[in-house]
Amino acid sequence: MTEFGVATPSITVAGGRPATATGKSLSVVSVRKTYGDVVAVDEASMEIAAGEFVTFLGASGSGKTTTLMMIAGFCEPDSGTITVGDRDVTRLAPQKRGLGFVFQQYLLFPHMTVHENVAFPLTLRGVPKDEIRRRVGETLEIAGLSGFGGRKPRELSGGQQQRVALCRALVYRPPVILMDEPLGALDKKLRDQLQVEIKAIQQELGLTVIYVTHDQEEALVMSDRIAVMRDGLIEQFDTPRELFERPKTPFVADFLGAANFLPGRVLQNTGEHTVVRLDQSGSLLNARRHDLASGTPVTVAVQPGRIRACAADEGFCTGTVETATYVGTLVRAGVRVDGGDASLLRLEVPAGRGPVTGERVGITADPDDVNLFPTEQGG
Ligand SMILES: Nc1ncnc2c1ncn2[C@@H]1O[C@H](COP(=O)(O)OP(=O)(O)OP(=O)(O)O)[C@@H](O)[C@H]1O
């Protein structure tokens, strides 16, 4: 385990950002867990670099917590292996793995002070008193809690209590910190603030963090990479940008960006674009170049923030603005497309330039923002 103040090697995490790592790498290989007939996690595999912030994102019941609990050691996989650094921990008891945890419930000892709570893991490990005082002081300072050491948990706000829980996980510099919905009990403003703080601490210390959430925005803001989980499977494991701009399945496009979907068929590939004829309007749409043959039935996917209203005779289809809702900096509009089954397209446009209800508009998108999925994928 790396100790405070010890120089550590420089590494490059996914995304190319150099960091000084105190965290270790983690490898999950073909891990499976069933409960009777329910396959909670199905052959999950991932390689996580030292110093990387990885989030498990998915709807309720998709297998996020079960995967985290198998890494923690609280739940034994039916098969597969889990390695921390170069140590196989698959069958080790949780306390022998030495990992750090932060849960939604802060689980602080109410009768102990903040200092005693944070010191607890070091006390358990028999660290000398002076060393404990020094490390607890340093850790509280990192989390902006200097001066709070003498308080009891009940004398702190929810956000401060969660920071104490984070300090307790940080204080013995575990090779990996596991966080299960740690901000779930806090209001939005505090959650936003703590997201930034946790990310800053993680980067500064080069921690390896595995974070569970069902909040897409939280995952996009905090993560180097996100594993999108669905029915026990990892649907895609990628950077936030790749997931948002290059989703590999309609599920990921919808889960991360609430994408608009339109059915169509590939007409041809030009140098830069794949041209699609839309089923509904019969009009043509340019998508970025995909490796799909002419005639392939496809689902066209575009995020609401990546399509624009234009003059009614321009764009790849026309329609009537059915709703236009002002939401601060944005207007969310619903446009009922002409013809066929008259799909409703959702647009997000900067407030002040938004279309108004009843207006006839064309719809356009930059080809690079248009993703195509062969229809057999379930789109
Ligand atoms: N101890 C258990 N016994 C039986 N089934 C379980 C058990 N734990 C989890 N499951 C099932 O395994 C599946 C995955 O559950 P898991 O808790 O990992 O999902 P999750 O994505 O973390 O959901 P949530 O966001 O609601 O916590 C679900 O169908 C769940 O009902």
The ligand as an SDF file (V2000), in Angstrom:
LIG
                    3D

 31 33  0  0  0  0  0  0  0  0999 V2000
  -29.3890  -11.1700   -2.5310 N   0  0  0  0  0  0  0  0  0  0  0  0
  -30.1120  -11.2820   -3.6460 C   0  0  0  0  0  0  0  0  0  0  0  0
  -30.9900  -12.2830   -3.8070 N   0  0  0  0  0  0  0  0  0  0  0  0
  -31.7010  -12.4180   -4.9530 C   0  0  0  0  0  0  0  0  0  0  0  0
  -31.6050  -11.5830   -6.0030 N   0  0  0  0  0  0  0  0  0  0  0  0
  -30.7680  -10.5490   -5.8900 C   0  0  0  0  0  0  0  0  0  0  0  0
  -29.9740  -10.3360   -4.7190 C   0  0  0  0  0  0  0  0  0  0  0  0
  -29.2140   -9.2340   -4.9130 N   0  0  0  0  0  0  0  0  0  0  0  0
  -29.5240   -8.7740   -6.1470 C   0  0  0  0  0  0  0  0  0  0  0  0
  -30.4470   -9.5520   -6.7360 N   0  0  0  0  0  0  0  0  0  0  0  0
  -31.0100   -9.3800   -8.0900 C   0  0  0  0  0  0  0  0  0  0  0  0
  -29.9290   -9.2180   -8.9880 O   0  0  0  0  0  0  0  0  0  0  0  0
  -30.2270   -8.2130   -9.9620 C   0  0  0  0  0  0  0  0  0  0  0  0
  -29.1770   -7.1120   -9.9120 C   0  0  0  0  0  0  0  0  0  0  0  0
  -29.2890   -6.4150   -8.6780 O   0  0  0  0  0  0  0  0  0  0  0  0
  -28.3370   -5.2040   -8.2660 P   0  0  0  0  0  0  0  0  0  0  0  0
  -28.6700   -4.7980   -6.8700 O   0  0  0  0  0  0  0  0  0  0  0  0
  -26.9320   -5.5680   -8.5500 O   0  0  0  0  0  0  0  0  0  0  0  0
  -28.7870   -4.0700   -9.2800 O   0  0  0  0  0  0  0  0  0  0  0  0
  -28.4690   -2.5140   -9.2570 P   0  0  0  0  0  0  0  0  0  0  0  0
  -28.1880   -2.1450  -10.6650 O   0  0  0  0  0  0  0  0  0  0  0  0
  -27.4240   -2.2030   -8.2630 O   0  0  0  0  0  0  0  0  0  0  0  0
  -29.8590   -1.8920   -8.7930 O   0  0  0  0  0  0  0  0  0  0  0  0
  -30.1750   -0.6300   -7.8260 P   0  0  0  0  0  0  0  0  0  0  0  0
  -29.7920    0.5940   -8.5990 O   0  0  0  0  0  0  0  0  0  0  0  0
  -31.6600   -0.7360   -7.6140 O   0  0  0  0  0  0  0  0  0  0  0  0
  -29.3730   -0.8240   -6.5800 O   0  0  0  0  0  0  0  0  0  0  0  0
  -31.6390   -7.7400   -9.6600 C   0  0  0  0  0  0  0  0  0  0  0  0
  -32.5410   -8.4520  -10.4710 O   0  0  0  0  0  0  0  0  0  0  0  0
  -31.8130   -8.1010   -8.2020 C   0  0  0  0  0  0  0  0  0  0  0  0
  -33.1910   -8.3130   -7.8940 O   0  0  0  0  0  0  0  0  0  0  0  0
  1  2  1  0
  2  3  1  0
  2  7  2  0
  3  4  2  0
  4  5  1  0
  5  6  2  0
  6  7  1  0
  6 10  1  0
  7  8  1  0
  8  9  2  0
  9 10  1  0
 10 11  1  0
 11 12  1  0
 11 30  1  0
 12 13  1  0
 13 14  1  0
 13 28  1  0
 14 15  1  0
 15 16  1  0
 16 17  2  0
 16 18  1  0
 16 19  1  0
 19 20  1  0
 20 21  2  0
 20 22  1  0
 20 23  1  0
 23 24  1  0
 24 25  2  0
 24 26  1  0
 24 27  1  0
 28 29  1  0
 28 30  1  0
 30 31  1  0
M  END
$$$$
